[in-house]
Amino acid sequence: MTKINHRTYQEQRQAYDKIRDVIAGEDRLKNAGSQYLPQPEGMTSTQYNRYVQGSSFYAVAERTLRGMVGSVTRNAPILE
């Protein structure tokens, strides 16, 4: 994804990847599967897939980021 090879980036890479996934939204998190939503013990793969697809994720991080960028750059707010 990035070509940064600085020591501090490598130390925090997992955190940065998690932030990118959360900002990307629900589909990215669902595609990551058990990385963010572990499979409960005794649950079959079919049940787990339905469990993941039935879960929901509120995109507060992405909306907060857009709001902060708008505040910093003084863009007019977009109301939805």
mmCIF file of the N, C-alpha and C atoms, coordinates in Angstrom:
data_MODEL
# 
_entry.id   MODEL 
# 
loop_
_atom_site.group_PDB 
_atom_site.id 
_atom_site.type_symbol 
_atom_site.label_atom_id 
_atom_site.label_alt_id 
_atom_site.label_comp_id 
_atom_site.label_asym_id 
_atom_site.label_entity_id 
_atom_site.label_seq_id 
_atom_site.pdbx_PDB_ins_code 
_atom_site.Cartn_x 
_atom_site.Cartn_y 
_atom_site.Cartn_z 
_atom_site.occupancy 
_atom_site.B_iso_or_equiv 
_atom_site.pdbx_formal_charge 
_atom_site.auth_seq_id 
_atom_site.auth_comp_id 
_atom_site.auth_asym_id 
_atom_site.auth_atom_id 
_atom_site.pdbx_PDB_model_num 
ATOM 1   N N  . MET A 1 1  ? 0.832   -1.192  0.000  1.00 0.00 ? 1  MET A N  1 
ATOM 2   C CA . MET A 1 1  ? 0.000   0.000   0.000  1.00 0.00 ? 1  MET A CA 1 
ATOM 3   C C  . MET A 1 1  ? 0.871   1.247   0.000  1.00 0.00 ? 1  MET A C  1 
ATOM 4   N N  . THR A 1 2  ? 1.839   1.304   0.875  1.00 0.00 ? 2  THR A N  1 
ATOM 5   C CA . THR A 1 2  ? 2.700   2.476   0.939  1.00 0.00 ? 2  THR A CA 1 
ATOM 6   C C  . THR A 1 2  ? 4.148   2.055   0.801  1.00 0.00 ? 2  THR A C  1 
ATOM 7   N N  . LYS A 1 3  ? 4.987   2.983   0.442  1.00 0.00 ? 3  LYS A N  1 
ATOM 8   C CA . LYS A 1 3  ? 6.401   2.663   0.273  1.00 0.00 ? 3  LYS A CA 1 
ATOM 9   C C  . LYS A 1 3  ? 7.230   3.190   1.435  1.00 0.00 ? 3  LYS A C  1 
ATOM 10  N N  . ILE A 1 4  ? 6.583   3.599   2.507  1.00 0.00 ? 4  ILE A N  1 
ATOM 11  C CA . ILE A 1 4  ? 7.294   4.103   3.683  1.00 0.00 ? 4  ILE A CA 1 
ATOM 12  C C  . ILE A 1 4  ? 7.938   2.925   4.400  1.00 0.00 ? 4  ILE A C  1 
ATOM 13  N N  . ASN A 1 5  ? 9.212   3.041   4.653  1.00 0.00 ? 5  ASN A N  1 
ATOM 14  C CA . ASN A 1 5  ? 9.914   1.982   5.357  1.00 0.00 ? 5  ASN A CA 1 
ATOM 15  C C  . ASN A 1 5  ? 10.530  2.469   6.661  1.00 0.00 ? 5  ASN A C  1 
ATOM 16  N N  . HIS A 1 6  ? 10.029  3.551   7.196  1.00 0.00 ? 6  HIS A N  1 
ATOM 17  C CA . HIS A 1 6  ? 10.560  4.096   8.440  1.00 0.00 ? 6  HIS A CA 1 
ATOM 18  C C  . HIS A 1 6  ? 10.233  3.162   9.597  1.00 0.00 ? 6  HIS A C  1 
ATOM 19  N N  . ARG A 1 7  ? 11.133  3.089   10.546 1.00 0.00 ? 7  ARG A N  1 
ATOM 20  C CA . ARG A 1 7  ? 10.978  2.199   11.698 1.00 0.00 ? 7  ARG A CA 1 
ATOM 21  C C  . ARG A 1 7  ? 9.669   2.462   12.448 1.00 0.00 ? 7  ARG A C  1 
ATOM 22  N N  . THR A 1 8  ? 9.323   3.707   12.660 1.00 0.00 ? 8  THR A N  1 
ATOM 23  C CA . THR A 1 8  ? 8.114   4.007   13.421 1.00 0.00 ? 8  THR A CA 1 
ATOM 24  C C  . THR A 1 8  ? 6.849   3.602   12.666 1.00 0.00 ? 8  THR A C  1 
ATOM 25  N N  . TYR A 1 9  ? 6.913   3.680   11.320 1.00 0.00 ? 9  TYR A N  1 
ATOM 26  C CA . TYR A 1 9  ? 5.758   3.217   10.544 1.00 0.00 ? 9  TYR A CA 1 
ATOM 27  C C  . TYR A 1 9  ? 5.589   1.716   10.706 1.00 0.00 ? 9  TYR A C  1 
ATOM 28  N N  . GLN A 1 10 ? 6.665   0.983   10.601 1.00 0.00 ? 10 GLN A N  1 
ATOM 29  C CA . GLN A 1 10 ? 6.596   -0.472  10.725 1.00 0.00 ? 10 GLN A CA 1 
ATOM 30  C C  . GLN A 1 10 ? 6.087   -0.882  12.094 1.00 0.00 ? 10 GLN A C  1 
ATOM 31  N N  . GLU A 1 11 ? 6.434   -0.131  13.133 1.00 0.00 ? 11 GLU A N  1 
ATOM 32  C CA . GLU A 1 11 ? 5.969   -0.445  14.495 1.00 0.00 ? 11 GLU A CA 1 
ATOM 33  C C  . GLU A 1 11 ? 4.457   -0.249  14.617 1.00 0.00 ? 11 GLU A C  1 
ATOM 34  N N  . GLN A 1 12 ? 3.913   0.676   13.870 1.00 0.00 ? 12 GLN A N  1 
ATOM 35  C CA . GLN A 1 12 ? 2.492   1.012   13.978 1.00 0.00 ? 12 GLN A CA 1 
ATOM 36  C C  . GLN A 1 12 ? 1.664   0.544   12.785 1.00 0.00 ? 12 GLN A C  1 
ATOM 37  N N  . ARG A 1 13 ? 2.236   -0.269  11.929 1.00 0.00 ? 13 ARG A N  1 
ATOM 38  C CA . ARG A 1 13 ? 1.565   -0.648  10.688 1.00 0.00 ? 13 ARG A CA 1 
ATOM 39  C C  . ARG A 1 13 ? 0.200   -1.298  10.921 1.00 0.00 ? 13 ARG A C  1 
ATOM 40  N N  . GLN A 1 14 ? 0.092   -2.204  11.884 1.00 0.00 ? 14 GLN A N  1 
ATOM 41  C CA . GLN A 1 14 ? -1.198  -2.858  12.138 1.00 0.00 ? 14 GLN A CA 1 
ATOM 42  C C  . GLN A 1 14 ? -2.254  -1.839  12.534 1.00 0.00 ? 14 GLN A C  1 
ATOM 43  N N  . ALA A 1 15 ? -1.876  -0.872  13.346 1.00 0.00 ? 15 ALA A N  1 
ATOM 44  C CA . ALA A 1 15 ? -2.833  0.160   13.756 1.00 0.00 ? 15 ALA A CA 1 
ATOM 45  C C  . ALA A 1 15 ? -3.271  0.993   12.558 1.00 0.00 ? 15 ALA A C  1 
ATOM 46  N N  . TYR A 1 16 ? -2.329  1.354   11.693 1.00 0.00 ? 16 TYR A N  1 
ATOM 47  C CA . TYR A 1 16 ? -2.681  2.132   10.503 1.00 0.00 ? 16 TYR A CA 1 
ATOM 48  C C  . TYR A 1 16 ? -3.597  1.342   9.572  1.00 0.00 ? 16 TYR A C  1 
ATOM 49  N N  . ASP A 1 17 ? -3.312  0.057   9.412  1.00 0.00 ? 17 ASP A N  1 
ATOM 50  C CA . ASP A 1 17 ? -4.169  -0.784  8.569  1.00 0.00 ? 17 ASP A CA 1 
ATOM 51  C C  . ASP A 1 17 ? -5.574  -0.882  9.138  1.00 0.00 ? 17 ASP A C  1 
ATOM 52  N N  . LYS A 1 18 ? -5.681  -0.994  10.455 1.00 0.00 ? 18 LYS A N  1 
ATOM 53  C CA . LYS A 1 18 ? -6.996  -1.062  11.102 1.00 0.00 ? 18 LYS A CA 1 
ATOM 54  C C  . LYS A 1 18 ? -7.762  0.246   10.893 1.00 0.00 ? 18 LYS A C  1 
ATOM 55  N N  . ILE A 1 19 ? -7.071  1.372   11.022 1.00 0.00 ? 19 ILE A N  1 
ATOM 56  C CA . ILE A 1 19 ? -7.712  2.671   10.806 1.00 0.00 ? 19 ILE A CA 1 
ATOM 57  C C  . ILE A 1 19 ? -8.226  2.773   9.376  1.00 0.00 ? 19 ILE A C  1 
ATOM 58  N N  . ARG A 1 20 ? -7.407  2.363   8.406  1.00 0.00 ? 20 ARG A N  1 
ATOM 59  C CA . ARG A 1 20 ? -7.838  2.403   7.004  1.00 0.00 ? 20 ARG A CA 1 
ATOM 60  C C  . ARG A 1 20 ? -9.056  1.519   6.777  1.00 0.00 ? 20 ARG A C  1 
ATOM 61  N N  . ASP A 1 21 ? -9.075  0.337   7.392  1.00 0.00 ? 21 ASP A N  1 
ATOM 62  C CA . ASP A 1 21 ? -10.207 -0.571  7.234  1.00 0.00 ? 21 ASP A CA 1 
ATOM 63  C C  . ASP A 1 21 ? -11.478 0.021   7.831  1.00 0.00 ? 21 ASP A C  1 
ATOM 64  N N  . VAL A 1 22 ? -11.370 0.619   9.008  1.00 0.00 ? 22 VAL A N  1 
ATOM 65  C CA . VAL A 1 22 ? -12.547 1.209   9.659  1.00 0.00 ? 22 VAL A CA 1 
ATOM 66  C C  . VAL A 1 22 ? -13.080 2.375   8.836  1.00 0.00 ? 22 VAL A C  1 
ATOM 67  N N  . ILE A 1 23 ? -12.188 3.213   8.321  1.00 0.00 ? 23 ILE A N  1 
ATOM 68  C CA . ILE A 1 23 ? -12.625 4.349   7.510  1.00 0.00 ? 23 ILE A CA 1 
ATOM 69  C C  . ILE A 1 23 ? -13.238 3.866   6.195  1.00 0.00 ? 23 ILE A C  1 
ATOM 70  N N  . ALA A 1 24 ? -12.726 2.769   5.640  1.00 0.00 ? 24 ALA A N  1 
ATOM 71  C CA . ALA A 1 24 ? -13.273 2.235   4.388  1.00 0.00 ? 24 ALA A CA 1 
ATOM 72  C C  . ALA A 1 24 ? -14.694 1.721   4.570  1.00 0.00 ? 24 ALA A C  1 
ATOM 73  N N  . GLY A 1 25 ? -15.042 1.296   5.787  1.00 0.00 ? 25 GLY A N  1 
ATOM 74  C CA . GLY A 1 25 ? -16.426 0.955   6.065  1.00 0.00 ? 25 GLY A CA 1 
ATOM 75  C C  . GLY A 1 25 ? -16.737 -0.517  6.236  1.00 0.00 ? 25 GLY A C  1 
ATOM 76  N N  . GLU A 1 26 ? -18.024 -0.763  6.292  1.00 0.00 ? 26 GLU A N  1 
ATOM 77  C CA . GLU A 1 26 ? -18.582 -2.073  6.631  1.00 0.00 ? 26 GLU A CA 1 
ATOM 78  C C  . GLU A 1 26 ? -18.134 -3.190  5.697  1.00 0.00 ? 26 GLU A C  1 
ATOM 79  N N  . ASP A 1 27 ? -18.143 -2.942  4.408  1.00 0.00 ? 27 ASP A N  1 
ATOM 80  C CA . ASP A 1 27 ? -17.772 -3.999  3.458  1.00 0.00 ? 27 ASP A CA 1 
ATOM 81  C C  . ASP A 1 27 ? -16.337 -4.463  3.672  1.00 0.00 ? 27 ASP A C  1 
ATOM 82  N N  . ARG A 1 28 ? -15.420 -3.524  3.885  1.00 0.00 ? 28 ARG A N  1 
ATOM 83  C CA . ARG A 1 28 ? -14.019 -3.894  4.103  1.00 0.00 ? 28 ARG A CA 1 
ATOM 84  C C  . ARG A 1 28 ? -13.884 -4.716  5.384  1.00 0.00 ? 28 ARG A C  1 
ATOM 85  N N  . LEU A 1 29 ? -14.600 -4.333  6.425  1.00 0.00 ? 29 LEU A N  1 
ATOM 86  C CA . LEU A 1 29 ? -14.521 -5.068  7.688  1.00 0.00 ? 29 LEU A CA 1 
ATOM 87  C C  . LEU A 1 29 ? -15.118 -6.465  7.550  1.00 0.00 ? 29 LEU A C  1 
ATOM 88  N N  . LYS A 1 30 ? -16.222 -6.577  6.838  1.00 0.00 ? 30 LYS A N  1 
ATOM 89  C CA . LYS A 1 30 ? -16.835 -7.892  6.640  1.00 0.00 ? 30 LYS A CA 1 
ATOM 90  C C  . LYS A 1 30 ? -15.943 -8.790  5.797  1.00 0.00 ? 30 LYS A C  1 
ATOM 91  N N  . ASN A 1 31 ? -15.262 -8.224  4.799  1.00 0.00 ? 31 ASN A N  1 
ATOM 92  C CA . ASN A 1 31 ? -14.359 -9.016  3.973  1.00 0.00 ? 31 ASN A CA 1 
ATOM 93  C C  . ASN A 1 31 ? -13.148 -9.499  4.763  1.00 0.00 ? 31 ASN A C  1 
ATOM 94  N N  . ALA A 1 32 ? -12.764 -8.766  5.802  1.00 0.00 ? 32 ALA A N  1 
ATOM 95  C CA . ALA A 1 32 ? -11.639 -9.178  6.637  1.00 0.00 ? 32 ALA A CA 1 
ATOM 96  C C  . ALA A 1 32 ? -12.022 -10.351 7.527  1.00 0.00 ? 32 ALA A C  1 
ATOM 97  N N  . GLY A 1 33 ? -13.331 -10.589 7.675  1.00 0.00 ? 33 GLY A N  1 
ATOM 98  C CA . GLY A 1 33 ? -13.824 -11.755 8.415  1.00 0.00 ? 33 GLY A CA 1 
ATOM 99  C C  . GLY A 1 33 ? -13.330 -11.845 9.839  1.00 0.00 ? 33 GLY A C  1 
ATOM 100 N N  . SER A 1 34 ? -12.668 -12.939 10.148 1.00 0.00 ? 34 SER A N  1 
ATOM 101 C CA . SER A 1 34 ? -12.311 -13.245 11.533 1.00 0.00 ? 34 SER A CA 1 
ATOM 102 C C  . SER A 1 34 ? -11.252 -12.312 12.107 1.00 0.00 ? 34 SER A C  1 
ATOM 103 N N  . GLN A 1 35 ? -10.645 -11.469 11.295 1.00 0.00 ? 35 GLN A N  1 
ATOM 104 C CA . GLN A 1 35 ? -9.670  -10.515 11.825 1.00 0.00 ? 35 GLN A CA 1 
ATOM 105 C C  . GLN A 1 35 ? -10.345 -9.546  12.801 1.00 0.00 ? 35 GLN A C  1 
ATOM 106 N N  . TYR A 1 36 ? -11.584 -9.157  12.500 1.00 0.00 ? 36 TYR A N  1 
ATOM 107 C CA . TYR A 1 36 ? -12.297 -8.209  13.347 1.00 0.00 ? 36 TYR A CA 1 
ATOM 108 C C  . TYR A 1 36 ? -13.491 -8.834  14.071 1.00 0.00 ? 36 TYR A C  1 
ATOM 109 N N  . LEU A 1 37 ? -13.995 -9.928  13.574 1.00 0.00 ? 37 LEU A N  1 
ATOM 110 C CA . LEU A 1 37 ? -15.151 -10.584 14.179 1.00 0.00 ? 37 LEU A CA 1 
ATOM 111 C C  . LEU A 1 37 ? -14.854 -12.081 14.293 1.00 0.00 ? 37 LEU A C  1 
ATOM 112 N N  . PRO A 1 38 ? -14.270 -12.491 15.421 1.00 0.00 ? 38 PRO A N  1 
ATOM 113 C CA . PRO A 1 38 ? -13.875 -13.889 15.563 1.00 0.00 ? 38 PRO A CA 1 
ATOM 114 C C  . PRO A 1 38 ? -15.069 -14.840 15.481 1.00 0.00 ? 38 PRO A C  1 
ATOM 115 N N  . GLN A 1 39 ? -14.804 -16.018 14.973 1.00 0.00 ? 39 GLN A N  1 
ATOM 116 C CA . GLN A 1 39 ? -15.853 -17.031 14.860 1.00 0.00 ? 39 GLN A CA 1 
ATOM 117 C C  . GLN A 1 39 ? -16.078 -17.663 16.231 1.00 0.00 ? 39 GLN A C  1 
ATOM 118 N N  . PRO A 1 40 ? -17.297 -17.575 16.775 1.00 0.00 ? 40 PRO A N  1 
ATOM 119 C CA . PRO A 1 40 ? -17.584 -18.185 18.066 1.00 0.00 ? 40 PRO A CA 1 
ATOM 120 C C  . PRO A 1 40 ? -17.398 -19.703 18.026 1.00 0.00 ? 40 PRO A C  1 
ATOM 121 N N  . GLU A 1 41 ? -16.980 -20.234 19.125 1.00 0.00 ? 41 GLU A N  1 
ATOM 122 C CA . GLU A 1 41 ? -16.754 -21.670 19.229 1.00 0.00 ? 41 GLU A CA 1 
ATOM 123 C C  . GLU A 1 41 ? -18.047 -22.436 18.969 1.00 0.00 ? 41 GLU A C  1 
ATOM 124 N N  . GLY A 1 42 ? -17.950 -23.486 18.184 1.00 0.00 ? 42 GLY A N  1 
ATOM 125 C CA . GLY A 1 42 ? -19.104 -24.326 17.889 1.00 0.00 ? 42 GLY A CA 1 
ATOM 126 C C  . GLY A 1 42 ? -19.953 -23.850 16.720 1.00 0.00 ? 42 GLY A C  1 
ATOM 127 N N  . MET A 1 43 ? -19.588 -22.749 16.114 1.00 0.00 ? 43 MET A N  1 
ATOM 128 C CA . MET A 1 43 ? -20.363 -22.210 14.999 1.00 0.00 ? 43 MET A CA 1 
ATOM 129 C C  . MET A 1 43 ? -19.784 -22.759 13.686 1.00 0.00 ? 43 MET A C  1 
ATOM 130 N N  . THR A 1 44 ? -20.655 -23.252 12.817 1.00 0.00 ? 44 THR A N  1 
ATOM 131 C CA . THR A 1 44 ? -20.189 -23.775 11.531 1.00 0.00 ? 44 THR A CA 1 
ATOM 132 C C  . THR A 1 44 ? -19.803 -22.613 10.615 1.00 0.00 ? 44 THR A C  1 
ATOM 133 N N  . SER A 1 45 ? -19.101 -22.927 9.534  1.00 0.00 ? 45 SER A N  1 
ATOM 134 C CA . SER A 1 45 ? -18.687 -21.891 8.583  1.00 0.00 ? 45 SER A CA 1 
ATOM 135 C C  . SER A 1 45 ? -19.888 -21.197 7.956  1.00 0.00 ? 45 SER A C  1 
ATOM 136 N N  . THR A 1 46 ? -20.916 -21.972 7.634  1.00 0.00 ? 46 THR A N  1 
ATOM 137 C CA . THR A 1 46 ? -22.132 -21.383 7.049  1.00 0.00 ? 46 THR A CA 1 
ATOM 138 C C  . THR A 1 46 ? -22.793 -20.442 8.034  1.00 0.00 ? 46 THR A C  1 
ATOM 139 N N  . GLN A 1 47 ? -22.900 -20.853 9.284  1.00 0.00 ? 47 GLN A N  1 
ATOM 140 C CA . GLN A 1 47 ? -23.499 -19.997 10.308 1.00 0.00 ? 47 GLN A CA 1 
ATOM 141 C C  . GLN A 1 47 ? -22.664 -18.738 10.515 1.00 0.00 ? 47 GLN A C  1 
ATOM 142 N N  . TYR A 1 48 ? -21.350 -18.914 10.504 1.00 0.00 ? 48 TYR A N  1 
ATOM 143 C CA . TYR A 1 48 ? -20.471 -17.767 10.701 1.00 0.00 ? 48 TYR A CA 1 
ATOM 144 C C  . TYR A 1 48 ? -20.614 -16.766 9.551  1.00 0.00 ? 48 TYR A C  1 
ATOM 145 N N  . ASN A 1 49 ? -20.690 -17.251 8.313  1.00 0.00 ? 49 ASN A N  1 
ATOM 146 C CA . ASN A 1 49 ? -20.861 -16.351 7.172  1.00 0.00 ? 49 ASN A CA 1 
ATOM 147 C C  . ASN A 1 49 ? -22.157 -15.560 7.275  1.00 0.00 ? 49 ASN A C  1 
ATOM 148 N N  . ARG A 1 50 ? -23.233 -16.212 7.709  1.00 0.00 ? 50 ARG A N  1 
ATOM 149 C CA . ARG A 1 50 ? -24.501 -15.491 7.922  1.00 0.00 ? 50 ARG A CA 1 
ATOM 150 C C  . ARG A 1 50 ? -24.374 -14.496 9.066  1.00 0.00 ? 50 ARG A C  1 
ATOM 151 N N  . TYR A 1 51 ? -23.637 -14.879 10.097 1.00 0.00 ? 51 TYR A N  1 
ATOM 152 C CA . TYR A 1 51 ? -23.390 -14.023 11.256 1.00 0.00 ? 51 TYR A CA 1 
ATOM 153 C C  . TYR A 1 51 ? -22.661 -12.751 10.820 1.00 0.00 ? 51 TYR A C  1 
ATOM 154 N N  . VAL A 1 52 ? -21.626 -12.906 10.009 1.00 0.00 ? 52 VAL A N  1 
ATOM 155 C CA . VAL A 1 52 ? -20.860 -11.756 9.521  1.00 0.00 ? 52 VAL A CA 1 
ATOM 156 C C  . VAL A 1 52 ? -21.724 -10.889 8.615  1.00 0.00 ? 52 VAL A C  1 
ATOM 157 N N  . GLN A 1 53 ? -22.426 -11.500 7.664  1.00 0.00 ? 53 GLN A N  1 
ATOM 158 C CA . GLN A 1 53 ? -23.247 -10.732 6.733  1.00 0.00 ? 53 GLN A CA 1 
ATOM 159 C C  . GLN A 1 53 ? -24.409 -10.031 7.431  1.00 0.00 ? 53 GLN A C  1 
ATOM 160 N N  . GLY A 1 54 ? -24.878 -10.576 8.533  1.00 0.00 ? 54 GLY A N  1 
ATOM 161 C CA . GLY A 1 54 ? -25.983 -9.968  9.269  1.00 0.00 ? 54 GLY A CA 1 
ATOM 162 C C  . GLY A 1 54 ? -25.547 -8.883  10.238 1.00 0.00 ? 54 GLY A C  1 
ATOM 163 N N  . SER A 1 55 ? -24.258 -8.782  10.474 1.00 0.00 ? 55 SER A N  1 
ATOM 164 C CA . SER A 1 55 ? -23.767 -7.764  11.401 1.00 0.00 ? 55 SER A CA 1 
ATOM 165 C C  . SER A 1 55 ? -23.806 -6.392  10.740 1.00 0.00 ? 55 SER A C  1 
ATOM 166 N N  . SER A 1 56 ? -23.795 -5.365  11.561 1.00 0.00 ? 56 SER A N  1 
ATOM 167 C CA . SER A 1 56 ? -23.808 -4.011  11.011 1.00 0.00 ? 56 SER A CA 1 
ATOM 168 C C  . SER A 1 56 ? -22.696 -3.196  11.658 1.00 0.00 ? 56 SER A C  1 
ATOM 169 N N  . PHE A 1 57 ? -22.253 -2.196  10.944 1.00 0.00 ? 57 PHE A N  1 
ATOM 170 C CA . PHE A 1 57 ? -21.175 -1.333  11.407 1.00 0.00 ? 57 PHE A CA 1 
ATOM 171 C C  . PHE A 1 57 ? -21.568 0.102   11.095 1.00 0.00 ? 57 PHE A C  1 
ATOM 172 N N  . TYR A 1 58 ? -21.641 0.917   12.115 1.00 0.00 ? 58 TYR A N  1 
ATOM 173 C CA . TYR A 1 58 ? -21.993 2.319   11.926 1.00 0.00 ? 58 TYR A CA 1 
ATOM 174 C C  . TYR A 1 58 ? -20.738 3.092   11.537 1.00 0.00 ? 58 TYR A C  1 
ATOM 175 N N  . ALA A 1 59 ? -20.773 3.774   10.432 1.00 0.00 ? 59 ALA A N  1 
ATOM 176 C CA . ALA A 1 59 ? -19.594 4.427   9.866  1.00 0.00 ? 59 ALA A CA 1 
ATOM 177 C C  . ALA A 1 59 ? -19.285 5.770   10.517 1.00 0.00 ? 59 ALA A C  1 
ATOM 178 N N  . VAL A 1 60 ? -19.184 5.786   11.821 1.00 0.00 ? 60 VAL A N  1 
ATOM 179 C CA . VAL A 1 60 ? -18.919 7.039   12.526 1.00 0.00 ? 60 VAL A CA 1 
ATOM 180 C C  . VAL A 1 60 ? -17.498 7.543   12.263 1.00 0.00 ? 60 VAL A C  1 
ATOM 181 N N  . ALA A 1 61 ? -16.541 6.658   12.082 1.00 0.00 ? 61 ALA A N  1 
ATOM 182 C CA . ALA A 1 61 ? -15.151 7.087   11.866 1.00 0.00 ? 61 ALA A CA 1 
ATOM 183 C C  . ALA A 1 61 ? -15.013 7.848   10.550 1.00 0.00 ? 61 ALA A C  1 
ATOM 184 N N  . GLU A 1 62 ? -15.623 7.339   9.495  1.00 0.00 ? 62 GLU A N  1 
ATOM 185 C CA . GLU A 1 62 ? -15.533 7.991   8.190  1.00 0.00 ? 62 GLU A CA 1 
ATOM 186 C C  . GLU A 1 62 ? -16.222 9.347   8.221  1.00 0.00 ? 62 GLU A C  1 
ATOM 187 N N  . ARG A 1 63 ? -17.351 9.432   8.877  1.00 0.00 ? 63 ARG A N  1 
ATOM 188 C CA . ARG A 1 63 ? -18.075 10.711  8.952  1.00 0.00 ? 63 ARG A CA 1 
ATOM 189 C C  . ARG A 1 63 ? -17.308 11.714  9.810  1.00 0.00 ? 63 ARG A C  1 
ATOM 190 N N  . THR A 1 64 ? -16.691 11.234  10.872 1.00 0.00 ? 64 THR A N  1 
ATOM 191 C CA . THR A 1 64 ? -15.888 12.107  11.722 1.00 0.00 ? 64 THR A CA 1 
ATOM 192 C C  . THR A 1 64 ? -14.689 12.633  10.952 1.00 0.00 ? 64 THR A C  1 
ATOM 193 N N  . LEU A 1 65 ? -14.036 11.755  10.193 1.00 0.00 ? 65 LEU A N  1 
ATOM 194 C CA . LEU A 1 65 ? -12.894 12.179  9.396  1.00 0.00 ? 65 LEU A CA 1 
ATOM 195 C C  . LEU A 1 65 ? -13.299 13.247  8.382  1.00 0.00 ? 65 LEU A C  1 
ATOM 196 N N  . ARG A 1 66 ? -14.413 13.039  7.694  1.00 0.00 ? 66 ARG A N  1 
ATOM 197 C CA . ARG A 1 66 ? -14.873 14.041  6.723  1.00 0.00 ? 66 ARG A CA 1 
ATOM 198 C C  . ARG A 1 66 ? -15.165 15.369  7.414  1.00 0.00 ? 66 ARG A C  1 
ATOM 199 N N  . GLY A 1 67 ? -15.779 15.298  8.593  1.00 0.00 ? 67 GLY A N  1 
ATOM 200 C CA . GLY A 1 67 ? -16.084 16.517  9.337  1.00 0.00 ? 67 GLY A CA 1 
ATOM 201 C C  . GLY A 1 67 ? -14.837 17.257  9.782  1.00 0.00 ? 67 GLY A C  1 
ATOM 202 N N  . MET A 1 68 ? -13.843 16.507  10.260 1.00 0.00 ? 68 MET A N  1 
ATOM 203 C CA . MET A 1 68 ? -12.597 17.129  10.701 1.00 0.00 ? 68 MET A CA 1 
ATOM 204 C C  . MET A 1 68 ? -11.835 17.738  9.524  1.00 0.00 ? 68 MET A C  1 
ATOM 205 N N  . VAL A 1 69 ? -11.789 17.036  8.408  1.00 0.00 ? 69 VAL A N  1 
ATOM 206 C CA . VAL A 1 69 ? -11.119 17.582  7.218  1.00 0.00 ? 69 VAL A CA 1 
ATOM 207 C C  . VAL A 1 69 ? -11.840 18.847  6.769  1.00 0.00 ? 69 VAL A C  1 
ATOM 208 N N  . GLY A 1 70 ? -13.153 18.831  6.811  1.00 0.00 ? 70 GLY A N  1 
ATOM 209 C CA . GLY A 1 70 ? -13.914 20.024  6.447  1.00 0.00 ? 70 GLY A CA 1 
ATOM 210 C C  . GLY A 1 70 ? -13.651 21.175  7.394  1.00 0.00 ? 70 GLY A C  1 
ATOM 211 N N  . SER A 1 71 ? -13.519 20.891  8.675  1.00 0.00 ? 71 SER A N  1 
ATOM 212 C CA . SER A 1 71 ? -13.228 21.941  9.652  1.00 0.00 ? 71 SER A CA 1 
ATOM 213 C C  . SER A 1 71 ? -11.846 22.532  9.443  1.00 0.00 ? 71 SER A C  1 
ATOM 214 N N  . VAL A 1 72 ? -10.884 21.664  9.195  1.00 0.00 ? 72 VAL A N  1 
ATOM 215 C CA . VAL A 1 72 ? -9.505  22.108  9.025  1.00 0.00 ? 72 VAL A CA 1 
ATOM 216 C C  . VAL A 1 72 ? -9.344  22.915  7.747  1.00 0.00 ? 72 VAL A C  1 
ATOM 217 N N  . THR A 1 73 ? -9.968  22.457  6.674  1.00 0.00 ? 73 THR A N  1 
ATOM 218 C CA . THR A 1 73 ? -9.822  23.145  5.390  1.00 0.00 ? 73 THR A CA 1 
ATOM 219 C C  . THR A 1 73 ? -10.898 24.208  5.170  1.00 0.00 ? 73 THR A C  1 
ATOM 220 N N  . ARG A 1 74 ? -11.770 24.348  6.127  1.00 0.00 ? 74 ARG A N  1 
ATOM 221 C CA . ARG A 1 74 ? -12.850 25.343  6.092  1.00 0.00 ? 74 ARG A CA 1 
ATOM 222 C C  . ARG A 1 74 ? -13.754 25.211  4.881  1.00 0.00 ? 74 ARG A C  1 
ATOM 223 N N  . ASN A 1 75 ? -13.999 23.978  4.492  1.00 0.00 ? 75 ASN A N  1 
ATOM 224 C CA . ASN A 1 75 ? -14.949 23.734  3.420  1.00 0.00 ? 75 ASN A CA 1 
ATOM 225 C C  . ASN A 1 75 ? -16.355 23.877  3.980  1.00 0.00 ? 75 ASN A C  1 
ATOM 226 N N  . ALA A 1 76 ? -17.266 24.205  3.129  1.00 0.00 ? 76 ALA A N  1 
ATOM 227 C CA . ALA A 1 76 ? -18.654 24.294  3.571  1.00 0.00 ? 76 ALA A CA 1 
ATOM 228 C C  . ALA A 1 76 ? -19.147 22.900  3.932  1.00 0.00 ? 76 ALA A C  1 
ATOM 229 N N  . PRO A 1 77 ? -19.884 22.752  5.048  1.00 0.00 ? 77 PRO A N  1 
ATOM 230 C CA . PRO A 1 77 ? -20.342 21.420  5.441  1.00 0.00 ? 77 PRO A CA 1 
ATOM 231 C C  . PRO A 1 77 ? -21.361 20.849  4.451  1.00 0.00 ? 77 PRO A C  1 
ATOM 232 N N  . ILE A 1 78 ? -21.365 19.536  4.328  1.00 0.00 ? 78 ILE A N  1 
ATOM 233 C CA . ILE A 1 78 ? -22.332 18.839  3.480  1.00 0.00 ? 78 ILE A CA 1 
ATOM 234 C C  . ILE A 1 78 ? -23.306 18.126  4.405  1.00 0.00 ? 78 ILE A C  1 
ATOM 235 N N  . LEU A 1 79 ? -24.548 18.532  4.382  1.00 0.00 ? 79 LEU A N  1 
ATOM 236 C CA . LEU A 1 79 ? -25.554 17.922  5.241  1.00 0.00 ? 79 LEU A CA 1 
ATOM 237 C C  . LEU A 1 79 ? -26.248 16.805  4.492  1.00 0.00 ? 79 LEU A C  1 
ATOM 238 N N  . GLU A 1 80 ? -26.374 15.690  5.164  1.00 0.00 ? 80 GLU A N  1 
ATOM 239 C CA . GLU A 1 80 ? -27.045 14.529  4.552  1.00 0.00 ? 80 GLU A CA 1 
ATOM 240 C C  . GLU A 1 80 ? -28.361 14.273  5.255  1.00 0.00 ? 80 GLU A C  1 
# 
